Amino acid sequence: MISPCPRYNSNGVNCPALPAGELIDYNESSPIASNGVALQPFCKYATPWPTPAARWTAGQSITVNFFTYGSEHDGGHAQFSLSYDAGKSFVVIYQVLGHMFYDAQGNYQFNYTFTLPANAPGSDSAIFAWTWVNAMGNREFYMNCADVVIVGTSQSFSGRQMTVLNYPGYPTVPEFLGNFTTGLEYYTSAPTITVYAPASQTTMTTSSTSATAMISESPQSSPPHSDTSTTVALR
């Protein structure tokens, strides 16, 4: 992912200044886990951008762009999610199951446009995440995170919990080998969670109550796929 700019990404578009003490990520296309080994934590980096990489309004159309050079690993399952609790939980707002990086005709696709849910809560410090399980090659899990501002008046949003696979402590799915339904059961059975607007936000036009995401899993748990998410038809 290059836009919105993920944390420290060397190919990112309109990236904020680096946090003090951090370095540019020149391996931004690498997975955070491979063949059962964790290479980096969720989001790859824990320290957020000092200023947001994007400012969005609930209900608007947003476009996510990807670097056009690299390995597409024959597609795979991807989700786009939001966190309101500094990355402890993620709720899915859109997903592409089966053929990430390919359109319905089998052509390469490096940008995705979808609607930010109209009831996405406002936040000065939301995290937007893209996650991907590759169809071909080493069993890997990819994740990029961008720090964003969301303008909205909703107090809460419910959706599916983001699915984590091929990461230590989570299920592993085999290579798809042409079967693009591989691993889909983990996405369709993901629990629904509710996330809440932080207690005090300048992006809110109404006051909100303090709350955190309601999940039973640990902070590294896999969050949901929202009821407003979209699934690309399998080809």
Stockholm file with secondary structure:
# STOCKHOLM 1.0

chainA/1-235         MISPCPRYNSNGVNCPALPAGELIDYNESSPIASNGVALQPFCKYATPWPTPAARWTAGQSITVNFFTYGSEHDGGHAQFSLSYDAGKSFVVIYQVLGHMFYDAQGNYQFNYTFTLPANAPGSDSAIFAWTWVNAMGNREFYMNCADVVIVGTSQSFSGRQMTVLNYPGYPTVPEFLGNFTTGLEYYTSAPTITVYAPASQTTMTTSSTSATAMISESPQSSPPHSDTSTTVALR
#=GR chainA/1-235 SS CCBSCCTTBTTCSSCCCCCTTCCCBSCTTSCSEETTEECSCTTSCSSCCSSCSEEEETTCEEEEECCSSSCCTTCEEEEEEEESSTTSCCEEEEEECSBTTBCTTSCBCCEEEEECCTTCCCEEEEEEEEEEEESSSSCEEEEEEEEEEEECCCSEEEEEBCCCCSSTTSCCCCCCTTCTTTTHHHHHTCCEEEEECCSCCTTCSSCCCCCCCBCSSCTTCCCCBBTTCCCCCCC
#=GC SS_cons         CCBSCCTTBTTCSSCCCCCTTCCCBSCTTSCSEETTEECSCTTSCSSCCSSCSEEEETTCEEEEECCSSSCCTTCEEEEEEEESSTTSCCEEEEEECSBTTBCTTSCBCCEEEEECCTTCCCEEEEEEEEEEEESSSSCEEEEEEEEEEEECCCSEEEEEBCCCCSSTTSCCCCCCTTCTTTTHHHHHTCCEEEEECCSCCTTCSSCCCCCCCBCSSCTTCCCCBBTTCCCCCCC
//
